[in-house]
């Protein structure tokens, strides 16, 4: 599937919990700092990946020093979809989602090989949950925000896919 690795920050096959976490940490630190929103996403990702307590700090330190942490648990397709869904929901439910957060979600969609159908199911499930928990008169505002977020994530996903060798594969 992935024949070439564009940088140390984008792990090669197989997709592991540590490789995923390292890729995202590298991505959020590309500008040299981590915002409060990015930190929240990274912490959520560590939880979704069920990383041992010491691993996030090890990975962060490795990224800062330009090192790579090897190993980790291989993620099944179901694991990847579950992590993507959880992070997508976390990012969207943040009232002030930033461009960097959209990039993280788009990166995971690409890195995890989330299909268009799987992505649509994640969005549909989130919409259903919102309908159940948000008052009807507010739902249209929330739905508009979700549509805007989807446009951003899809745009970044296409951009990521277009700049990586062989369409990212």
N, C-alpha and C positions, 0 to 999 in steps of 0.2 A: 504494500500500500504506500507508505511514505518512503520514497526512494532516496531522498536526500534531506539533510537537516540544514536549514538556513542559518542556524546559529546554535551555540551551546544551550541557549535558553529554550529551544524547541526540541524536546526529546524525540528520539527515534522510537520505533516499535520496540518492545511492546509498551502500551500505555500503562504507566504505573501511578500509584497515588503520589509518590515522592516526585516523579517526573512532572506530573500535572501541577503539583504545588509549586515546584521550582519554576516552571514555565510562566505561571501566573505572577509569582513574586518578581521574576525578571521583567515581566511586562509592566507591572505597576511601578517598578523602580527605574524604568528607562529614562525618566526625567530627573532621577537622583533623589526624589523624595516620595513619601507615601502620605496621601491625604487621609483624613479621618474616614471618608467614604470608602477609599481603597482598603484601608486597614480593616474596616468592618467586613468587606467582601473577603479579604484574605483569611480573617478569623473564621468566618462562616465556611469558607472552602475547607479549611483545616478540619472543622467539625464534620462536614459532609463526607470528607475523605476518611474520617476516623483515624487521623494521624495520632501517634503517641505524643504526649505532651512535649517532649524534647525536640521533636523533629522540626516544627515550624521555625524555631530559633536556629537550629543547625542549617536549615535551608536558607534562611535569611542571611546568616553570616556567610555562607558559601557564595550566595549571589553577590553580596557586597564585595567579597574578595576575588570574584571572578572564577570561583571553583564550581565543580559539579558534584552533587550528591548522587551516588549511584544506588540502585536497589529499589526496594519498595514492593508493595503488593500489586500484582497485575489487576487491572480493572476490567471487569466483564462489560459487555455491552449494556446490560441492565444497570450496573454500577455507574457507568458513564452517563446514562440517561437520567438516573436519579440525581447525580451530582449537578448535571446541567440544569435540570428542572429546579432544584433547590436554590442554585445560585441565581438563575434567571428571576425567580420569584423574589429573592432577597434584594436583588438590584432594582427591580421594578418597584417594589413596595417602599423603597427609599424615596422620600418626597423630593430630594434634590439630586437625582442621578446625574453623574458627570459623564463627559465624553470618555474618560478613562474607564469608567465602569461599563459603558457600552462596548468598549474595545475588549475588555475581559470576557464578557458574555459571548461576543462574536468569536474571540479566540477559542474559547472552550467549545463552542458549536463546531468550529472547524477542526480543532485538535481531536475532539471525541468522535468525529465523523457522524454528527447528528444529521439525520436525513431531513428532508423537507417535511415528510409526514410526521416524524418524531417531534420536530420543532412545532408543527401545527398542533399536535396533541398537547404539548406543554403549554402553549398559549391558550388553547381551548380549556384545559383544566384550570388554568389560572383565572380565565374569564368566568367560568362556572363558580369558582370559589368566591370571586369578588361579588358576583350577583347575589350569592347567599349571605354575604356579610356586609354589604354596603347598601345603604338606603337607596331606593329606586331613583329619587330625585338627584342623588349625587353620583349614581352609577355612570351616567352619560359622560360626566366630566372625567371620571376615572378611566372609562373606556377610551376616551379621546387620548388621554395620557398614555395608555397602553399602546394605542395605534402609533403614536409618535415614537415611543420607545422601540416598537417593532421596526419602524422605518429606519431608525438609527442603527439598531443591531444588524438588520439585514444589509444596510449600506456598508458597515464595517466588515461584516462577514464576506461580502463580495470583494471588498478591497483587499482583505487579508488573503483570500483565495487567489486573487489576481496577481499579487506581488510575489507569492511563493513559487519556487520552481515547479513546473509541471502542474500548475493550478493547485499547489499545496499537497500534491500526492507524491 
